[in-house]
């Protein structure tokens, strides 16, 4: 049996509201994990960057600390990172991505 993944998409956001939005998404993560009948292995946040192509590192760190795996909305690419996440073993994916950012 495969992994059970809960997905949320966050389109362009106004950074002035990021703290309130982060709190809402942390609550979403808690409710998804607590209320779903079936165990959720991964919480994935697909993030579309704003028009100026900036995203808040703090905002992403807060989401990741709440249990979200934050991935870009990059479906224009031949192999979106999200699809790699779904198709690879979880541990292999995280090890590979960690090497990219090391």
Biopython code that builds the backbone (N, CA, C, O; Angstrom):
import numpy as np
from Bio.PDB.StructureBuilder import StructureBuilder

atoms = [
    (1, "UNK", "N", (0.840, -1.190, 0.000)),
    (1, "UNK", "CA", (0.000, 0.000, 0.000)),
    (1, "UNK", "C", (0.881, 1.248, 0.000)),
    (1, "UNK", "O", (1.906, 1.283, 0.680)),
    (2, "UNK", "N", (0.481, 2.284, -0.769)),
    (2, "UNK", "CA", (1.276, 3.509, -0.894)),
    (2, "UNK", "C", (1.048, 4.482, 0.252)),
    (2, "UNK", "O", (0.296, 4.215, 1.189)),
    (3, "UNK", "N", (1.713, 5.605, 0.145)),
    (3, "UNK", "CA", (1.567, 6.660, 1.151)),
    (3, "UNK", "C", (0.234, 7.374, 0.971)),
    (3, "UNK", "O", (-0.305, 7.443, -0.134)),
    (4, "UNK", "N", (-0.280, 7.895, 2.056)),
    (4, "UNK", "CA", (-1.470, 8.745, 2.013)),
    (4, "UNK", "C", (-0.974, 10.177, 2.171)),
    (4, "UNK", "O", (-0.334, 10.513, 3.168)),
    (5, "UNK", "N", (-1.271, 11.021, 1.182)),
    (5, "UNK", "CA", (-0.760, 12.387, 1.160)),
    (5, "UNK", "C", (-1.926, 13.359, 1.126)),
    (5, "UNK", "O", (-2.830, 13.226, 0.301)),
    (6, "UNK", "N", (-1.905, 14.343, 2.027)),
    (6, "UNK", "CA", (-2.886, 15.436, 2.007)),
    (6, "UNK", "C", (-2.212, 16.626, 1.339)),
    (6, "UNK", "O", (-1.089, 16.988, 1.690)),
    (7, "UNK", "N", (-2.890, 17.227, 0.385)),
    (7, "UNK", "CA", (-2.301, 18.302, -0.420)),
    (7, "UNK", "C", (-3.098, 19.585, -0.233)),
    (7, "UNK", "O", (-4.329, 19.578, -0.241)),
    (8, "UNK", "N", (-2.376, 20.681, -0.064)),
    (8, "UNK", "CA", (-3.001, 22.000, -0.023)),
    (8, "UNK", "C", (-2.233, 22.882, -0.993)),
    (8, "UNK", "O", (-1.006, 22.802, -1.067)),
    (9, "UNK", "N", (-2.936, 23.715, -1.732)),
    (9, "UNK", "CA", (-2.299, 24.628, -2.674)),
    (9, "UNK", "C", (-2.423, 26.037, -2.131)),
    (9, "UNK", "O", (-3.506, 26.472, -1.738)),
    (10, "UNK", "N", (-1.300, 26.751, -2.111)),
    (10, "UNK", "CA", (-1.304, 28.142, -1.664)),
    (10, "UNK", "C", (-0.841, 29.000, -2.827)),
    (10, "UNK", "O", (0.341, 29.018, -3.169)),
    (11, "UNK", "N", (-1.791, 29.714, -3.435)),
    (11, "UNK", "CA", (-1.448, 30.581, -4.553)),
    (11, "UNK", "C", (-0.884, 31.889, -4.025)),
    (11, "UNK", "O", (-0.853, 32.115, -2.815)),
    (12, "UNK", "N", (-0.445, 32.737, -4.919)),
    (12, "UNK", "CA", (0.229, 33.983, -4.565)),
    (12, "UNK", "C", (-0.417, 34.629, -3.344)),
    (12, "UNK", "O", (-1.629, 34.840, -3.295)),
    (13, "UNK", "N", (0.412, 34.929, -2.381)),
    (13, "UNK", "CA", (-0.093, 35.502, -1.139)),
    (13, "UNK", "C", (0.577, 36.840, -0.865)),
    (13, "UNK", "O", (1.685, 37.104, -1.330)),
    (14, "UNK", "N", (-0.105, 37.666, -0.114)),
    (14, "UNK", "CA", (0.433, 38.953, 0.286)),
    (14, "UNK", "C", (1.245, 38.731, 1.550)),
    (14, "UNK", "O", (0.699, 38.301, 2.566)),
    (15, "UNK", "N", (2.530, 39.016, 1.505)),
    (15, "UNK", "CA", (3.412, 38.720, 2.626)),
    (15, "UNK", "C", (3.033, 39.452, 3.907)),
    (15, "UNK", "O", (3.421, 39.018, 4.992)),
    (16, "UNK", "N", (2.286, 40.551, 3.813)),
    (16, "UNK", "CA", (1.908, 41.253, 5.037)),
    (16, "UNK", "C", (0.938, 40.430, 5.886)),
    (16, "UNK", "O", (0.774, 40.696, 7.077)),
    (17, "UNK", "N", (0.299, 39.437, 5.278)),
    (17, "UNK", "CA", (-0.632, 38.587, 6.015)),
    (17, "UNK", "C", (-0.046, 37.214, 6.329)),
    (17, "UNK", "O", (-0.776, 36.320, 6.757)),
    (18, "UNK", "N", (1.259, 37.030, 6.124)),
    (18, "UNK", "CA", (1.846, 35.690, 6.218)),
    (18, "UNK", "C", (1.729, 35.083, 7.614)),
    (18, "UNK", "O", (1.548, 33.870, 7.726)),
    (19, "UNK", "N", (1.825, 35.877, 8.683)),
    (19, "UNK", "CA", (1.739, 35.305, 10.030)),
    (19, "UNK", "C", (0.354, 34.735, 10.312)),
    (19, "UNK", "O", (0.229, 33.648, 10.875)),
    (20, "UNK", "N", (-0.681, 35.467, 9.920)),
    (20, "UNK", "CA", (-2.044, 34.954, 10.104)),
    (20, "UNK", "C", (-2.288, 33.729, 9.233)),
    (20, "UNK", "O", (-2.927, 32.767, 9.660)),
    (21, "UNK", "N", (-1.774, 33.774, 8.010)),
    (21, "UNK", "CA", (-1.951, 32.633, 7.097)),
    (21, "UNK", "C", (-1.194, 31.417, 7.635)),
    (21, "UNK", "O", (-1.695, 30.295, 7.553)),
    (22, "UNK", "N", (-0.012, 31.623, 8.177)),
    (22, "UNK", "CA", (0.762, 30.514, 8.742)),
    (22, "UNK", "C", (-0.003, 29.873, 9.895)),
    (22, "UNK", "O", (-0.049, 28.647, 10.002)),
    (23, "UNK", "N", (-0.604, 30.690, 10.759)),
    (23, "UNK", "CA", (-1.393, 30.138, 11.879)),
    (23, "UNK", "C", (-2.551, 29.288, 11.365)),
    (23, "UNK", "O", (-2.829, 28.215, 11.900)),
    (24, "UNK", "N", (-3.220, 29.775, 10.329)),
    (24, "UNK", "CA", (-4.340, 29.026, 9.748)),
    (24, "UNK", "C", (-3.863, 27.692, 9.185)),
    (24, "UNK", "O", (-4.518, 26.666, 9.369)),
    (25, "UNK", "N", (-2.724, 27.705, 8.500)),
    (25, "UNK", "CA", (-2.211, 26.479, 7.891)),
    (25, "UNK", "C", (-1.688, 25.498, 8.933)),
    (25, "UNK", "O", (-1.753, 24.286, 8.731)),
    (26, "UNK", "N", (-1.174, 26.011, 10.038)),
    (26, "UNK", "CA", (-0.772, 25.134, 11.150)),
    (26, "UNK", "C", (-2.014, 24.452, 11.721)),
    (26, "UNK", "O", (-1.995, 23.256, 12.011)),
    (27, "UNK", "N", (-3.091, 25.217, 11.880)),
    (27, "UNK", "CA", (-4.351, 24.635, 12.367)),
    (27, "UNK", "C", (-4.879, 23.608, 11.372)),
    (27, "UNK", "O", (-5.382, 22.557, 11.770)),
    (28, "UNK", "N", (-4.765, 23.906, 10.081)),
    (28, "UNK", "CA", (-5.187, 22.944, 9.057)),
    (28, "UNK", "C", (-4.408, 21.638, 9.197)),
    (28, "UNK", "O", (-4.980, 20.550, 9.128)),
    (29, "UNK", "N", (-3.100, 21.760, 9.395)),
    (29, "UNK", "CA", (-2.260, 20.566, 9.539)),
    (29, "UNK", "C", (-2.718, 19.748, 10.739)),
    (29, "UNK", "O", (-2.828, 18.525, 10.655)),
    (30, "UNK", "N", (-2.982, 20.418, 11.847)),
    (30, "UNK", "CA", (-3.430, 19.726, 13.064)),
    (30, "UNK", "C", (-4.757, 19.011, 12.820)),
    (30, "UNK", "O", (-4.924, 17.855, 13.206)),
    (31, "UNK", "N", (-5.698, 19.703, 12.177)),
    (31, "UNK", "CA", (-7.017, 19.106, 11.944)),
    (31, "UNK", "C", (-6.951, 17.949, 10.954)),
    (31, "UNK", "O", (-7.628, 16.937, 11.134)),
    (32, "UNK", "N", (-6.138, 18.096, 9.910)),
    (32, "UNK", "CA", (-6.012, 17.003, 8.939)),
    (32, "UNK", "C", (-5.485, 15.752, 9.623)),
    (32, "UNK", "O", (-6.004, 14.655, 9.420)),
    (33, "UNK", "N", (-4.444, 15.928, 10.441)),
    (33, "UNK", "CA", (-3.860, 14.768, 11.120)),
    (33, "UNK", "C", (-4.797, 14.191, 12.183)),
    (33, "UNK", "O", (-4.830, 12.977, 12.383)),
    (34, "UNK", "N", (-5.548, 15.040, 12.855)),
    (34, "UNK", "CA", (-6.389, 14.587, 13.961)),
    (34, "UNK", "C", (-7.737, 14.025, 13.512)),
    (34, "UNK", "O", (-8.252, 13.089, 14.124)),
    (35, "UNK", "N", (-8.307, 14.583, 12.457)),
    (35, "UNK", "CA", (-9.692, 14.277, 12.130)),
    (35, "UNK", "C", (-9.890, 13.279, 11.002)),
    (35, "UNK", "O", (-10.966, 12.694, 10.881)),
    (36, "UNK", "N", (-8.874, 13.074, 10.175)),
    (36, "UNK", "CA", (-9.059, 12.114, 9.091)),
    (36, "UNK", "C", (-9.077, 10.693, 9.651)),
    (36, "UNK", "O", (-8.283, 10.343, 10.524)),
    (37, "UNK", "N", (-9.983, 9.898, 9.138)),
    (37, "UNK", "CA", (-10.105, 8.517, 9.587)),
    (37, "UNK", "C", (-8.851, 7.717, 9.273)),
    (37, "UNK", "O", (-8.362, 6.953, 10.105)),
    (38, "UNK", "N", (-8.338, 7.900, 8.065)),
    (38, "UNK", "CA", (-7.134, 7.189, 7.654)),
    (38, "UNK", "C", (-5.905, 8.016, 7.997)),
    (38, "UNK", "O", (-5.915, 9.242, 7.889)),
    (39, "UNK", "N", (-4.850, 7.332, 8.409)),
    (39, "UNK", "CA", (-3.608, 8.010, 8.766)),
    (39, "UNK", "C", (-3.036, 8.734, 7.546)),
    (39, "UNK", "O", (-3.029, 8.197, 6.439)),
    (40, "UNK", "N", (-2.564, 9.945, 7.763)),
    (40, "UNK", "CA", (-1.933, 10.724, 6.703)),
    (40, "UNK", "C", (-0.423, 10.648, 6.910)),
    (40, "UNK", "O", (0.087, 11.012, 7.970)),
    (41, "UNK", "N", (0.280, 10.174, 5.891)),
    (41, "UNK", "CA", (1.733, 10.042, 5.985)),
    (41, "UNK", "C", (2.442, 11.370, 5.746)),
    (41, "UNK", "O", (3.441, 11.667, 6.400)),
    (42, "UNK", "N", (1.935, 12.163, 4.818)),
    (42, "UNK", "CA", (2.594, 13.415, 4.453)),
    (42, "UNK", "C", (1.572, 14.523, 4.226)),
    (42, "UNK", "O", (0.497, 14.297, 3.671)),
    (43, "UNK", "N", (1.933, 15.719, 4.666)),
    (43, "UNK", "CA", (1.169, 16.923, 4.373)),
    (43, "UNK", "C", (2.002, 17.734, 3.392)),
    (43, "UNK", "O", (3.136, 18.104, 3.694)),
    (44, "UNK", "N", (1.447, 18.007, 2.228)),
    (44, "UNK", "CA", (2.195, 18.703, 1.179)),
    (44, "UNK", "C", (1.540, 20.039, 0.872)),
    (44, "UNK", "O", (0.336, 20.112, 0.624)),
    (45, "UNK", "N", (2.343, 21.088, 0.890)),
    (45, "UNK", "CA", (1.894, 22.419, 0.528)),
    (45, "UNK", "C", (2.528, 22.779, -0.801)),
    (45, "UNK", "O", (3.752, 22.864, -0.899)),
    (46, "UNK", "N", (1.711, 22.991, -1.828)),
    (46, "UNK", "CA", (2.216, 23.451, -3.125)),
    (46, "UNK", "C", (2.133, 24.969, -3.127)),
    (46, "UNK", "O", (1.048, 25.537, -3.008)),
    (47, "UNK", "N", (3.265, 25.616, -3.260)),
    (47, "UNK", "CA", (3.348, 27.069, -3.112)),
    (47, "UNK", "C", (3.636, 27.732, -4.450)),
    (47, "UNK", "O", (4.670, 27.496, -5.074)),
    (48, "UNK", "N", (2.692, 28.569, -4.873)),
    (48, "UNK", "CA", (2.930, 29.395, -6.052)),
    (48, "UNK", "C", (3.498, 30.710, -5.571)),
    (48, "UNK", "O", (2.909, 31.364, -4.710)),
    (49, "UNK", "N", (4.632, 31.104, -6.114)),
    (49, "UNK", "CA", (5.280, 32.336, -5.660)),
    (49, "UNK", "C", (4.497, 33.558, -6.123)),
    (49, "UNK", "O", (3.699, 33.493, -7.059)),
    (50, "UNK", "N", (4.745, 34.659, -5.451)),
    (50, "UNK", "CA", (4.063, 35.903, -5.789)),
    (50, "UNK", "C", (4.612, 36.464, -7.096)),
    (50, "UNK", "O", (5.573, 35.931, -7.649)),
    (51, "UNK", "N", (4.010, 37.524, -7.581)),
    (51, "UNK", "CA", (4.391, 38.099, -8.872)),
    (51, "UNK", "C", (5.856, 38.510, -8.912)),
    (51, "UNK", "O", (6.510, 38.375, -9.946)),
    (52, "UNK", "N", (6.380, 39.012, -7.789)),
    (52, "UNK", "CA", (7.786, 39.420, -7.771)),
    (52, "UNK", "C", (8.712, 38.231, -7.530)),
    (52, "UNK", "O", (9.918, 38.398, -7.349)),
    (53, "UNK", "N", (8.128, 37.018, -7.528)),
    (53, "UNK", "CA", (8.870, 35.754, -7.428)),
    (53, "UNK", "C", (9.596, 35.596, -6.092)),
    (53, "UNK", "O", (10.587, 34.871, -6.004)),
    (54, "UNK", "N", (9.106, 36.270, -5.062)),
    (54, "UNK", "CA", (9.703, 36.140, -3.732)),
    (54, "UNK", "C", (8.783, 35.306, -2.854)),
    (54, "UNK", "O", (7.559, 35.383, -2.955)),
    (55, "UNK", "N", (9.385, 34.527, -2.012)),
    (55, "UNK", "CA", (8.611, 33.837, -0.985)),
    (55, "UNK", "C", (9.330, 34.060, 0.327)),
    (55, "UNK", "O", (10.535, 34.310, 0.345)),
    (56, "UNK", "N", (8.610, 33.972, 1.409)),
    (56, "UNK", "CA", (9.180, 34.233, 2.717)),
    (56, "UNK", "C", (9.788, 32.969, 3.292)),
    (56, "UNK", "O", (9.090, 31.978, 3.505)),
    (57, "UNK", "N", (11.105, 33.005, 3.546)),
    (57, "UNK", "CA", (11.784, 31.859, 4.141)),
    (57, "UNK", "C", (11.185, 31.553, 5.500)),
    (57, "UNK", "O", (10.987, 30.388, 5.846)),
    (58, "UNK", "N", (10.889, 32.607, 6.286)),
    (58, "UNK", "CA", (10.295, 32.416, 7.612)),
    (58, "UNK", "C", (8.950, 31.695, 7.491)),
    (58, "UNK", "O", (8.669, 30.760, 8.240)),
    (59, "UNK", "N", (8.137, 32.134, 6.555)),
    (59, "UNK", "CA", (6.819, 31.544, 6.333)),
    (59, "UNK", "C", (6.949, 30.056, 6.001)),
    (59, "UNK", "O", (6.221, 29.227, 6.548)),
    (60, "UNK", "N", (7.870, 29.727, 5.113)),
    (60, "UNK", "CA", (8.079, 28.330, 4.724)),
    (60, "UNK", "C", (8.595, 27.522, 5.910)),
    (60, "UNK", "O", (8.148, 26.396, 6.128)),
    (61, "UNK", "N", (9.532, 28.082, 6.681)),
    (61, "UNK", "CA", (10.054, 27.375, 7.858)),
    (61, "UNK", "C", (8.956, 27.084, 8.872)),
    (61, "UNK", "O", (8.933, 26.011, 9.474)),
    (62, "UNK", "N", (8.043, 28.037, 9.063)),
    (62, "UNK", "CA", (6.927, 27.838, 9.992)),
    (62, "UNK", "C", (6.047, 26.691, 9.512)),
    (62, "UNK", "O", (5.647, 25.836, 10.302)),
    (63, "UNK", "N", (5.748, 26.673, 8.219)),
    (63, "UNK", "CA", (4.917, 25.597, 7.667)),
    (63, "UNK", "C", (5.605, 24.242, 7.813)),
    (63, "UNK", "O", (4.971, 23.253, 8.180)),
    (64, "UNK", "N", (6.898, 24.202, 7.527)),
    (64, "UNK", "CA", (7.626, 22.936, 7.635)),
    (64, "UNK", "C", (7.691, 22.454, 9.073)),
    (64, "UNK", "O", (7.635, 21.250, 9.325)),
    (65, "UNK", "N", (7.809, 23.384, 10.028)),
    (65, "UNK", "CA", (7.850, 22.977, 11.436)),
    (65, "UNK", "C", (6.491, 22.447, 11.904)),
    (65, "UNK", "O", (6.412, 21.708, 12.885)),
    (66, "UNK", "N", (5.423, 22.829, 11.197)),
    (66, "UNK", "CA", (4.083, 22.319, 11.530)),
    (66, "UNK", "C", (3.811, 20.979, 10.849)),
    (66, "UNK", "O", (2.772, 20.362, 11.083)),
    (67, "UNK", "N", (4.742, 20.531, 10.010)),
    (67, "UNK", "CA", (4.579, 19.226, 9.374)),
    (67, "UNK", "C", (4.315, 19.257, 7.882)),
    (67, "UNK", "O", (4.214, 18.200, 7.258)),
    (68, "UNK", "N", (4.198, 20.449, 7.288)),
    (68, "UNK", "CA", (3.996, 20.540, 5.844)),
    (68, "UNK", "C", (5.319, 20.333, 5.128)),
    (68, "UNK", "O", (6.356, 20.807, 5.593)),
    (69, "UNK", "N", (5.296, 19.635, 4.010)),
    (69, "UNK", "CA", (6.420, 19.608, 3.085)),
    (69, "UNK", "C", (6.085, 20.640, 2.023)),
    (69, "UNK", "O", (5.132, 20.464, 1.264)),
    (70, "UNK", "N", (6.860, 21.716, 1.962)),
    (70, "UNK", "CA", (6.556, 22.823, 1.052)),
    (70, "UNK", "C", (7.300, 22.607, -0.258)),
    (70, "UNK", "O", (8.530, 22.562, -0.293)),
    (71, "UNK", "N", (6.531, 22.476, -1.334)),
    (71, "UNK", "CA", (7.083, 22.258, -2.665)),
    (71, "UNK", "C", (6.558, 23.328, -3.615)),
    (71, "UNK", "O", (5.460, 23.845, -3.408)),
    (72, "UNK", "N", (7.319, 23.668, -4.648)),
    (72, "UNK", "CA", (6.857, 24.707, -5.579)),
    (72, "UNK", "C", (5.746, 24.202, -6.491)),
    (72, "UNK", "O", (5.653, 23.014, -6.799)),
    (73, "UNK", "N", (4.911, 25.143, -6.910)),
    (73, "UNK", "CA", (3.900, 24.864, -7.926)),
    (73, "UNK", "C", (4.628, 24.977, -9.259)),
    (73, "UNK", "O", (4.648, 26.046, -9.870)),
    (74, "UNK", "N", (5.225, 23.881, -9.711)),
    (74, "UNK", "CA", (6.078, 23.932, -10.895)),
    (74, "UNK", "C", (5.620, 22.940, -11.960)),
    (74, "UNK", "O", (6.430, 22.221, -12.545)),
    (75, "UNK", "N", (4.326, 22.912, -12.201)),
    (75, "UNK", "CA", (3.774, 21.943, -13.144)),
    (75, "UNK", "C", (4.067, 22.282, -14.603)),
    (75, "UNK", "O", (3.722, 21.508, -15.496)),
    (76, "UNK", "N", (4.698, 23.427, -14.854)),
    (76, "UNK", "CA", (5.117, 23.742, -16.217)),
    (76, "UNK", "C", (6.371, 22.950, -16.584)),
    (76, "UNK", "O", (6.704, 22.828, -17.763)),
    (77, "UNK", "N", (7.067, 22.413, -15.583)),
    (77, "UNK", "CA", (8.278, 21.623, -15.830)),
    (77, "UNK", "C", (7.915, 20.226, -16.308)),
    (77, "UNK", "O", (6.817, 19.731, -16.053)),
    (78, "UNK", "N", (8.857, 19.602, -17.006)),
    (78, "UNK", "CA", (8.638, 18.252, -17.514)),
    (78, "UNK", "C", (8.419, 17.272, -16.359)),
    (78, "UNK", "O", (7.553, 16.401, -16.450)),
    (79, "UNK", "N", (9.191, 17.400, -15.274)),
    (79, "UNK", "CA", (9.046, 16.541, -14.103)),
    (79, "UNK", "C", (8.913, 17.430, -12.868)),
    (79, "UNK", "O", (9.919, 17.749, -12.235)),
    (80, "UNK", "N", (7.691, 17.836, -12.512)),
    (80, "UNK", "CA", (7.507, 18.690, -11.331)),
    (80, "UNK", "C", (8.054, 18.013, -10.071)),
    (80, "UNK", "O", (8.002, 16.792, -9.928)),
    (81, "UNK", "N", (8.575, 18.838, -9.169)),
    (81, "UNK", "CA", (9.136, 18.312, -7.925)),
    (81, "UNK", "C", (8.084, 17.541, -7.132)),
    (81, "UNK", "O", (8.405, 16.556, -6.468)),
    (82, "UNK", "N", (6.837, 17.985, -7.198)),
    (82, "UNK", "CA", (5.752, 17.307, -6.497)),
    (82, "UNK", "C", (5.592, 15.869, -6.986)),
    (82, "UNK", "O", (5.373, 14.962, -6.182)),
    (83, "UNK", "N", (5.698, 15.656, -8.291)),
    (83, "UNK", "CA", (5.564, 14.310, -8.837)),
    (83, "UNK", "C", (6.730, 13.428, -8.403)),
    (83, "UNK", "O", (6.551, 12.237, -8.148)),
    (84, "UNK", "N", (7.925, 14.013, -8.321)),
    (84, "UNK", "CA", (9.066, 13.257, -7.816)),
    (84, "UNK", "C", (8.822, 12.843, -6.366)),
    (84, "UNK", "O", (9.142, 11.724, -5.966)),
    (85, "UNK", "N", (8.252, 13.758, -5.587)),
    (85, "UNK", "CA", (7.945, 13.467, -4.184)),
    (85, "UNK", "C", (6.972, 12.298, -4.073)),
    (85, "UNK", "O", (7.146, 11.415, -3.233)),
    (86, "UNK", "N", (5.953, 12.297, -4.918)),
    (86, "UNK", "CA", (4.943, 11.232, -4.884)),
    (86, "UNK", "C", (5.528, 9.891, -5.332)),
    (86, "UNK", "O", (5.215, 8.850, -4.754)),
    (87, "UNK", "N", (6.373, 9.918, -6.358)),
    (87, "UNK", "CA", (6.862, 8.681, -6.964)),
    (87, "UNK", "C", (8.048, 8.052, -6.232)),
    (87, "UNK", "O", (8.225, 6.835, -6.272)),
    (88, "UNK", "N", (8.862, 8.876, -5.564)),
    (88, "UNK", "CA", (10.021, 8.336, -4.861)),
    (88, "UNK", "C", (9.649, 7.930, -3.439)),
    (88, "UNK", "O", (8.626, 8.350, -2.898)),
    (89, "UNK", "N", (10.506, 7.106, -2.854)),
    (89, "UNK", "CA", (10.348, 6.822, -1.433)),
    (89, "UNK", "C", (10.616, 8.113, -0.675)),
    (89, "UNK", "O", (11.494, 8.892, -1.045)),
    (90, "UNK", "N", (9.868, 8.327, 0.363)),
    (90, "UNK", "CA", (9.937, 9.574, 1.129)),
    (90, "UNK", "C", (11.367, 9.887, 1.594)),
    (90, "UNK", "O", (11.851, 11.001, 1.398)),
    (91, "UNK", "N", (12.035, 8.917, 2.203)),
    (91, "UNK", "CA", (13.369, 9.135, 2.743)),
    (91, "UNK", "C", (14.378, 9.461, 1.633)),
    (91, "UNK", "O", (15.241, 10.323, 1.799)),
    (92, "UNK", "N", (14.256, 8.761, 0.507)),
    (92, "UNK", "CA", (15.157, 8.998, -0.620)),
    (92, "UNK", "C", (14.980, 10.423, -1.137)),
    (92, "UNK", "O", (15.957, 11.109, -1.436)),
    (93, "UNK", "N", (13.734, 10.860, -1.239)),
    (93, "UNK", "CA", (13.439, 12.209, -1.722)),
    (93, "UNK", "C", (14.064, 13.255, -0.801)),
    (93, "UNK", "O", (14.736, 14.171, -1.276)),
    (94, "UNK", "N", (13.849, 13.130, 0.520)),
    (94, "UNK", "CA", (14.375, 14.114, 1.467)),
    (94, "UNK", "C", (15.903, 14.137, 1.465)),
    (94, "UNK", "O", (16.506, 15.204, 1.583)),
    (95, "UNK", "N", (16.526, 12.976, 1.334)),
    (95, "UNK", "CA", (17.988, 12.925, 1.268)),
    (95, "UNK", "C", (18.494, 13.641, 0.026)),
    (95, "UNK", "O", (19.472, 14.387, 0.090)),
    (96, "UNK", "N", (17.835, 13.418, -1.102)),
    (96, "UNK", "CA", (18.251, 14.043, -2.359)),
    (96, "UNK", "C", (18.094, 15.561, -2.303)),
    (96, "UNK", "O", (18.985, 16.296, -2.730)),
    (97, "UNK", "N", (16.967, 16.026, -1.778)),
    (97, "UNK", "CA", (16.720, 17.469, -1.692)),
    (97, "UNK", "C", (17.680, 18.114, -0.708)),
    (97, "UNK", "O", (18.143, 19.228, -0.953)),
    (98, "UNK", "N", (17.992, 17.453, 0.394)),
    (98, "UNK", "CA", (18.929, 17.991, 1.379)),
    (98, "UNK", "C", (20.297, 18.216, 0.751)),
    (98, "UNK", "O", (20.966, 19.199, 1.074)),
    (99, "UNK", "N", (20.728, 17.324, -0.142)),
    (99, "UNK", "CA", (22.015, 17.480, -0.820)),
    (99, "UNK", "C", (22.003, 18.697, -1.748)),
    (99, "UNK", "O", (23.018, 19.375, -1.901)),
    (100, "UNK", "N", (20.857, 18.968, -2.364)),
    (100, "UNK", "CA", (20.751, 20.123, -3.261)),
    (100, "UNK", "C", (20.954, 21.422, -2.491)),
    (100, "UNK", "O", (21.610, 22.343, -2.978)),
    (101, "UNK", "N", (20.378, 21.493, -1.264)),
    (101, "UNK", "CA", (20.448, 22.729, -0.476)),
    (101, "UNK", "C", (21.637, 22.779, 0.472)),
    (101, "UNK", "O", (21.808, 23.763, 1.192)),
    (102, "UNK", "N", (22.470, 21.728, 0.486)),
    (102, "UNK", "CA", (23.619, 21.692, 1.411)),
    (102, "UNK", "C", (24.738, 22.600, 0.938)),
    (102, "UNK", "O", (25.777, 22.693, 1.592)),
]
sb = StructureBuilder()
sb.init_structure("model")
sb.init_model(0)
sb.init_chain("A")
sb.init_seg("    ")
for serial, (resi, resn, name, xyz) in enumerate(atoms, 1):
    if name == "N":
        sb.init_residue(resn, " ", resi, " ")
    sb.init_atom(name, np.array(xyz, "f"), 0.0, 1.0, " ", f" {name:<3s}", serial, name[0])
structure = sb.get_structure()
